[in-house]
Amino acid sequence: MAVRLQDGKPLQIRLLVWSGFAAVLSAGIHTANVALFSVWSGWGKYFYLMAIVGVVVALVFLTIRLLRPEVPQVQDESRLAKFLERLPLEKRSRLIRLEAQDHYLKVVTDAGDSLILMRIRDAAKELEDGYGTQVHRSHWIARGAVSAHKRRAGRDFLTTEDGAEIPVSRNNRGRIARLVHPIRE
């Protein structure tokens, strides 16, 4: 129960939860010792027991923390999942790119494409935490979805995994490296 209470909480709250767990566990052990052993009684023995249990609980807490490092992507993945909920079930897959088409947004995934009513600016803002980047006023590309980079007549073009050739605006040239590293020529 202490593990469920402390998951996702700040360090101070987790320490408080584990300290409470140590106090309750110590009280239970102390009560059993008083019932079983006539020489075991008093607050001194309880605090001694609580110190020992506290050290053991702290070691368990540190072991859990070392063996199971926190992954901050839970919130990010929930944002991506929330975005993909706008698509039909059969189109929900790994995101490749977004393309503005009038008032709609063409969402291209591994499972195909679908149109949703949304501005590309709003979608790019919703997906800004490392999922990809907007490379043109009408195009957003997911990280890792670029299969080729070409330069023609002084302009950059990115080819995505679905075969589309996406222009890169001059202002967004610096963002190309964020999509795939190294860029395959």
ABEGO torsion letter per residue (X at the ends): XAAAAABGBBAAAAAAAAAAAAAAAAAAAAAAAAAABAABBEAAAAAAAAAAAAAAAAAAAAAAAAABBBBAAAAAAAAAAAAAAABBAAABBBBABBBBBEABBBBBBAAEBBBBBBBAAAAAAAAABGAEBBABAABBBBBGABABBBBBGGBBBBBBAAGBBBBBBAAAAAAAAAABOBBBX
